[in-house]
Amino acid sequence: MAPARFLWLIAASLVPAIAPAFAPAFASTADMPAPPACPAPVAPAGAYAPWAQPAPLAAGQAADGAPLLKPGSAARLSLAPTPQVRYALRPEKPGGSVSYGGLVALEVASAGTYRIALGSAAWLDVIGKGGALPSIAHGHGPDCTGIRKLVDFTLEPGRYLLQISANGTPALTVMALALP
């Protein structure tokens, strides 16, 4: 047997055995457990206060039709079925034909860390001039507020495109805010 084929067979047999040990390190926020059941919703405080009164906004189905989401504000997005959305870049997790998505523009005036809050475990890509930007942190929002997912990005002044994909419903609350 050729050495390369032999090594490939060994590697292929080891992957199923060791993959579970590494799964927690590679789990996405979509794989994170749902927030705890709450007896009643809690209005978020501080910088998250606008979350409680999101403005209605129809997400764009193409980059040139993406409405603007202002930092410090929240919007209740109306999303389109995934097959109707023309993403600027293929989302890392596009979702299936029964999922929903959309596009929103974000204008950043000063450099810093910006947090995008989502009301579900939908997938989020932030697209800049050079393509998709890497996130620097992920987490859950405050318990019982309806903020399911938080994703942080380092952004420079300019315009960005938020691509939302793989959402299970046709509506989603989203908020962008600058971190101190």
Phi, psi and omega in degrees: 000139181293143182303320181296318180295320179298314179296321179297318179296321178294312180299317181297327180281336181277328185305310180298331182284325184259346183303318180301330180292331181262352185304315181300327182289337183250007181293139177273167178294338176294335180272355181290151180295153179294154177298162183295154175293139184241138178293328179204148178296150179244131177288128179292151182248174175063225183297338180272358183308320179300341180303326184291340181226068181289144176278140177292140182206129176274119178294148177287154176258358176208158184302320183287350178248015183284122178287162183271131171253120182275137175304137181091359179240160178241149178225144172262101185279137167267121183257162179253156173302139184313317181298342180271350184267131176256092182291146177295320174229147178300124178297148177300324176233089186287339185083172182260188183291345179258007177265177183231155179199181179177177184234140178222139176271150177226123179257122182249125182271330182224150181293146177162191177265129180241139181250134174251124179254136179236148179272008177211183178268025179304159177274142180231128171240136173251122184252126176245191181301326183265007180114201181291136181264145177284141174281156180249347177198154177223153175184184176261156175280178178301138182306141173067012180266347185091355177275107185273322190220138176235131179227127182256144179223147171269119184235146173261164177304139179148188182253136181233160177244124175265121177255118179252129181218167175060034175273142184278348182227163182278009178222148183203133174271135180223149179214143175239138176211148177277135177272148179293000000 
